[in-house]
Amino acid sequence: MTDVTSRPLGGVRVLDLTVALSGPYATLILAALGAEVIKIESPGGSDIARFNPPFATPDGEMHLGAIEEGDVSLSVLARSRGKKSVELDLKTERGRELFYELVRHADVVFENLSDGVVERLGVDYETLRAINPALVYGSLSGLGRPSAFPGTKAMDIIVQAVAGVMDTTGDVDGPPLRFGLPIADLLAPLHAVIGVQAALTQREKTGRGQHVDVSMLESLASLLPFEHLDVLQRQGGFPPRSGNSHTRLAPFGVYETKDGHVSIAAASDAWVVSLVEAIGRPELADDPRFVGRGPRAANAAALNDYIEEWTRQHTTAEVIEELSTRRGVPCGPVRTALEVLDDEWLAQRGAITPLRRVTGEPLDAVAPGVPIGMSGAQVSIDEAAHALGADTEAVLTELAGVSPAEMAELREHRII
């Protein structure tokens, strides 16, 4: 077992009430940082991700069909790594009492349940703070609490829509597009983890915990001002979407080659000079349309046409050799997702890791790592996901003092 002193959050205990993606990703990060994460579900499993295909069968095969007995979702296998698994029915009085005992021994409770659920279950912040004033309580919601859009279900694609992100994604004359990854589900947990760690640090000074409240909507919307879209649209007439180019920093985009695509980011004047020389059009460096960022932004389409006329005559490797290697112009290949997931360097760095069954045996699949390197600490997810309820007895015995006789009674009444 890893020495807790070698882990940044070693000794921190987290009670995990999260489901789906955003919450489990947050607690996955905490586990990678060394926290003891105890994931609590209702008997039989209450995390909706358990029904996400693809599934791994008991013999290690994977499929996209209907879930059958013994199958485990790859989503759960990936998101529950490094966590203990406890089955406990919080809808029962005894289940809540046992949870309160766990709270007395916890540093963090993390939840992303639907609006009103924690209050109905009696596991909201105010209730738990009365039991453990030092508790840090992390909440992740989709649209804020109270919701900015009452009655709206906060799926990632909904949050992308109402946060304005889709309006910035796609071609100039095309419709708004969904960002390729569930970006709201993946970004908000980062803010939540930062908040929880900050609250733990502040607790060292005050002795008191606090409620950390993060929403997917606010996390996404907070990024829009970085591009000054309000000024660009009102004063510059720039459309919110610009396809595969970043008009304000032109030439800054994706260009077709003989065998694929390359990304070129020649935002500075010096890089533009080198670029137009490389494409055999040195006179463009003195063309008033392209001298300075402002004129280049206003004439980005014309400049991009000159560049792509050249890139289409060369392979991706040839373009990179000429621009990046010989001239120092920022340029890189547009790789496929499968190429990246099979990248040995990323695997060595821990950004992508092998996915394993609950038995520890490997699957022919990969899982996300937590790509944080620390010179004086270990950050990793070495432990496979536990089978549902595998740690129920051990956790309740150690932290709640449940006897073997009561454990049997709890099982009989389906409280665990």
C-alpha positions in Angstrom: 0.0 0.0 0.0 1.3 3.5 -0.8 2.5 5.6 2.1 -0.1 8.4 2.6 2.7 10.8 3.2 3.8 10.4 -0.4 0.4 11.5 -1.7 -0.7 15.2 -1.7 -4.1 14.4 -0.2 -3.0 11.4 1.9 -5.1 11.1 5.0 -8.1 13.0 3.6 -11.4 11.0 3.6 -14.1 11.7 1.0 -17.6 10.4 1.0 -18.7 10.3 -2.6 -22.4 10.7 -3.4 -21.8 11.5 -7.1 -23.3 10.0 -10.2 -22.9 10.2 -14.0 -19.7 12.0 -15.1 -19.0 15.4 -13.6 -19.1 14.4 -9.9 -17.3 11.0 -10.4 -14.6 12.8 -12.4 -14.0 15.3 -9.5 -13.7 12.5 -6.9 -11.5 10.5 -9.3 -9.0 13.4 -9.3 -9.2 13.5 -5.5 -8.4 9.8 -5.4 -5.5 10.3 -7.8 -4.1 12.9 -5.4 -4.3 10.4 -2.6 -7.6 10.9 -0.9 -9.5 7.9 0.5 -12.7 8.1 -1.6 -15.7 6.1 -0.4 -18.3 5.9 -3.1 -21.8 5.3 -1.7 -24.6 3.9 -3.8 -28.0 2.4 -3.0 -28.1 -1.4 -2.8 -27.9 -2.7 -6.4 -26.2 0.5 -7.6 -27.7 3.9 -8.1 -25.1 5.6 -10.4 -26.8 6.0 -13.8 -23.4 5.5 -15.5 -23.8 1.8 -14.7 -26.1 1.6 -17.7 -23.8 3.4 -20.2 -22.5 1.2 -23.0 -20.0 -0.2 -23.8 -20.0 -3.0 -21.2 -17.4 -5.5 -20.1 -18.6 -9.0 -19.5 -17.3 -11.2 -16.6 -14.9 -12.9 -19.0 -13.5 -9.6 -20.3 -15.3 -9.3 -23.6 -16.7 -5.9 -24.5 -20.0 -5.1 -26.2 -22.5 -2.4 -27.0 -25.6 -4.5 -26.6 -28.1 -4.6 -23.8 -26.6 -5.0 -20.3 -26.7 -8.5 -18.9 -26.1 -9.8 -15.4 -22.4 -9.5 -14.5 -21.7 -6.8 -17.1 -20.0 -3.6 -15.9 -20.0 -0.4 -17.8 -16.6 0.9 -18.9 -17.7 4.3 -17.6 -17.9 2.9 -14.1 -14.7 0.9 -14.5 -12.9 4.2 -15.5 -14.5 6.6 -13.1 -14.5 4.4 -10.0 -10.8 3.6 -10.0 -9.1 4.2 -6.7 -12.3 4.3 -4.8 -13.9 2.1 -2.2 -17.5 1.0 -2.9 -20.2 0.9 -0.3 -23.9 0.0 -0.7 -26.1 2.0 1.7 -29.8 3.0 1.4 -30.0 6.6 2.5 -33.7 6.6 2.1 -34.0 4.5 5.2 -33.7 5.9 8.7 -31.0 3.4 9.7 -29.1 4.1 6.4 -29.0 7.8 7.2 -27.9 7.2 10.7 -25.0 5.1 9.5 -24.1 7.7 6.9 -24.1 10.3 9.7 -21.6 8.2 11.5 -19.4 8.1 8.4 -19.7 11.9 8.2 -18.2 12.3 11.7 -15.1 10.6 10.4 -15.0 12.4 7.0 -13.2 15.5 5.7 -15.2 15.9 2.5 -18.6 15.1 1.2 -19.1 15.4 -2.5 -22.4 15.4 -4.4 -23.9 16.2 -7.8 -27.4 14.9 -7.3 -30.5 16.5 -8.9 -32.0 19.6 -7.3 -33.7 18.9 -4.0 -32.4 15.3 -3.6 -29.9 16.0 -0.8 -32.5 17.8 1.2 -35.0 15.0 0.8 -32.4 12.5 1.8 -31.3 14.6 4.8 -27.7 14.8 3.5 -27.6 18.5 2.6 -24.8 20.8 3.8 -26.7 22.4 6.7 -27.7 19.0 8.1 -24.2 17.6 7.8 -22.4 20.7 9.1 -24.3 20.3 12.4 -22.8 16.8 12.7 -19.3 17.8 11.6 -18.5 21.5 11.6 -15.1 20.9 10.0 -16.7 19.2 7.0 -16.0 20.5 3.5 -19.1 19.9 1.3 -18.6 20.0 -2.4 -21.6 20.4 -4.7 -21.6 20.2 -8.5 -24.8 21.2 -10.3 -25.6 21.7 -13.9 -27.4 25.0 -14.0 -26.8 26.4 -10.6 -28.8 26.2 -7.3 -31.3 27.7 -7.5 -31.3 26.9 -11.2 -30.9 29.6 -13.8 -33.3 27.6 -15.9 -35.9 26.1 -13.5 -37.2 22.7 -14.7 -34.5 22.1 -17.3 -32.5 18.9 -17.0 -28.8 19.7 -17.0 -27.2 17.3 -19.5 -23.9 18.4 -21.0 -25.4 19.2 -24.4 -28.0 21.4 -22.7 -25.4 23.2 -20.7 -23.2 23.8 -23.8 -26.3 25.3 -25.4 -27.3 27.7 -22.7 -23.7 28.6 -21.8 -23.1 30.1 -25.3 -20.4 27.6 -26.2 -22.3 26.2 -29.1 -22.7 29.7 -30.5 -18.9 29.9 -30.9 -18.4 26.4 -32.4 -19.0 25.7 -36.1 -18.6 27.3 -39.5 -19.4 31.0 -40.0 -22.6 30.3 -42.0 -23.4 27.0 -40.3 -25.5 26.1 -37.3 -24.2 26.1 -33.7 -22.3 22.9 -33.0 -21.7 20.7 -29.9 -18.1 20.7 -28.7 -16.8 17.2 -29.4 -16.2 16.2 -25.8 -18.6 16.7 -22.9 -16.7 19.8 -22.0 -19.2 21.1 -19.3 -19.0 17.7 -17.5 -15.2 17.7 -17.7 -14.5 21.4 -16.9 -16.7 22.0 -13.9 -15.1 19.2 -11.8 -11.7 21.0 -12.2 -13.2 24.1 -10.6 -14.9 22.0 -7.9 -11.6 20.2 -7.0 -9.8 23.5 -6.8 -12.5 24.8 -4.5 -12.5 21.8 -2.3 -8.7 21.8 -1.9 -8.8 25.6 -1.1 -11.5 24.9 1.5 -9.3 22.2 3.1 -6.4 24.6 3.2 -8.5 27.3 4.8 -9.8 24.8 7.3 -6.2 24.5 8.6 -6.4 28.1 9.6 -10.0 28.4 10.9 -10.8 24.8 11.9 -14.1 25.2 10.1 -15.4 23.6 6.9 -17.6 25.2 4.3 -19.8 24.6 1.3 -18.1 24.7 -2.1 -20.7 25.3 -4.9 -19.8 25.0 -8.6 -22.1 24.7 -11.6 -21.4 23.5 -15.1 -23.1 26.5 -16.6 -21.0 29.0 -14.7 -17.8 27.2 -15.4 -18.4 27.3 -19.2 -19.9 30.8 -19.3 -16.9 32.2 -17.3 -14.6 31.3 -20.3 -16.5 33.3 -22.9 -15.0 36.7 -21.9 -11.5 35.5 -22.6 -12.1 36.0 -26.3 -13.8 39.4 -26.0 -16.6 38.2 -28.1 -18.8 41.2 -27.0 -16.4 43.8 -28.4 -15.5 41.8 -31.5 -19.1 41.4 -32.5 -20.3 44.9 -31.6 -17.4 46.9 -33.0 -15.6 44.6 -35.3 -18.5 42.8 -37.0 -16.8 39.5 -36.3 -19.3 36.5 -36.3 -19.3 34.3 -33.2 -18.2 31.3 -35.2 -15.2 31.1 -37.4 -14.9 27.4 -38.3 -11.4 26.0 -38.3 -9.7 29.4 -38.1 -9.2 31.9 -35.3 -9.9 35.1 -37.3 -8.6 37.5 -34.6 -5.1 35.9 -34.8 -5.0 35.0 -38.5 -3.3 33.0 -39.9 -4.4 30.7 -37.1 -6.2 27.7 -38.2 -6.5 24.2 -39.8 -5.4 23.6 -43.4 -5.8 20.7 -45.7 -2.8 18.8 -46.9 -2.3 16.0 -49.5 -2.9 13.4 -46.8 -4.7 15.1 -44.0 -4.6 18.4 -42.2 -2.2 20.6 -40.2 -2.8 23.3 -37.7 -0.8 26.5 -38.2 -0.6 29.4 -35.6 1.4 32.2 -37.1 0.1 35.0 -35.0 3.2 37.2 -34.9 4.5 39.4 -37.7 7.8 37.5 -37.8 6.0 34.2 -38.2 3.9 35.6 -40.9 7.0 36.7 -42.9 8.5 33.2 -42.5 5.2 31.6 -43.5 4.6 33.6 -46.7 8.2 33.0 -47.7 7.7 29.3 -47.2 4.6 29.2 -49.5 6.5 31.1 -52.2 4.6 34.4 -51.7 7.1 36.7 -50.0 5.4 39.8 -51.4 2.4 39.2 -49.1 4.6 40.3 -46.2 4.3 43.9 -47.5 0.7 43.6 -48.7 -1.3 46.2 -46.7 -4.0 43.6 -46.2 -1.7 41.5 -44.1 0.6 43.9 -42.3 -0.3 43.8 -38.6 -2.9 41.7 -36.7 -5.8 44.1 -37.3 -5.5 44.0 -41.2 -4.9 40.3 -41.1 -8.0 39.7 -39.0 -10.1 41.8 -41.5 -8.7 39.8 -44.4 -8.3 36.4 -42.9 -10.2 34.5 -45.6 -7.9 35.7 -48.3 -4.8 35.0 -46.4 -6.0 31.5 -45.5 -6.7 30.8 -49.2 -3.1 31.6 -50.1 -1.8 29.3 -47.3 -4.1 26.4 -48.1 -3.4 26.6 -51.8 0.2 25.7 -50.8 -0.5 23.1 -48.1 -2.7 21.1 -50.4 0.3 20.5 -52.6 2.3 18.9 -49.8 1.9 16.1 -47.3 1.4 16.8 -43.6 5.0 15.8 -42.8 6.4 18.1 -45.6 4.4 21.1 -44.3 5.6 20.5 -40.7 9.2 20.0 -41.9 9.2 23.3 -43.8 7.3 25.4 -41.4 8.1 24.1 -37.9 11.5 22.4 -38.3 13.1 24.8 -40.8 11.5 28.1 -40.0 10.1 27.8 -36.4 6.6 28.6 -37.4 4.1 27.0 -35.0 2.6 24.0 -36.8 1.4 20.5 -35.9 -0.4 17.6 -37.4 -4.2 17.1 -36.8 -4.1 13.6 -35.3 -7.1 11.2 -35.0 -8.4 10.4 -31.6 -7.3 6.8 -32.0 -3.7 7.9 -32.7 -3.7 9.9 -29.5 -5.2 7.1 -27.4 -2.4 4.8 -28.7 0.4 7.4 -28.0 3.2 5.7 -26.0 4.5 9.0 -24.7 1.2 10.0 -23.2 0.9 6.6 -21.7 4.3 6.9 -20.1 3.4 10.3 -18.7 0.2 8.9 -17.2 -2.3 11.0 -19.2 -3.8 7.8 -20.6 -3.8 4.6 -18.6 -4.9 1.0 -19.2 -8.4 0.1 -18.1 -8.9 -2.9 -15.9 -11.7 -5.1 -14.7 -12.7 -5.2 -11.1 -10.5 -8.3 -10.8 -7.5 -6.2 -11.9 -7.2 -8.0 -15.2 -6.6 -5.7 -18.2 -9.2 -4.9 -20.9 -8.4 -3.9 -24.4 -9.3 -0.3 -23.6 -7.8 2.8 -22.0 -8.9 5.2 -19.3 -8.2 8.8 -18.5 -5.3 9.5 -16.2 -4.8 12.6 -14.0 -1.9 14.4 -15.8 -0.4 16.2 -12.8 3.3 15.7 -12.3 4.8 16.6 -8.9 8.4 16.4 -7.9 7.8 15.6 -4.3 4.6 13.6 -4.4 2.9 10.8 -6.3 -0.3 11.4 -8.3 -1.7 8.3 -9.9 -4.7 5.9 -10.1 -3.2 2.5 -9.6 -6.2 0.7 -8.2 -8.9 -0.8 -10.4 -12.5 -0.1 -9.7 -13.9 -2.2 -6.9 -16.9 -4.4 -7.3 -20.2 -2.8 -6.2 -20.4 -3.0 -2.4 -17.0 -4.7 -2.0 -16.1 -2.4 0.9 -19.4 -2.1 2.7 -18.7 -4.3 5.6 -15.1 -3.1 6.1 -16.1 0.6 6.1 -19.2 0.2 8.3 -17.2 -1.9 10.8 -14.3 0.5 11.0 -16.1 3.9 10.9 -19.6 3.1 12.2 -18.8 0.3 14.6 -21.4 -2.1 13.0 -21.2 -5.6 14.5 -21.4 -8.8 12.5 -24.9 -9.5 13.8 -26.2 -6.0 12.8 -24.5 -6.3 9.4 -26.5 -9.4 8.8 -29.7 -7.6 9.8 -28.9 -4.7 7.6 -28.5 -7.1 4.6 -31.7 -8.8 5.4 -33.6 -5.5 5.3 -31.7 -4.4 2.1 -30.3 -1.3 3.9 -26.8 -2.4 2.6 
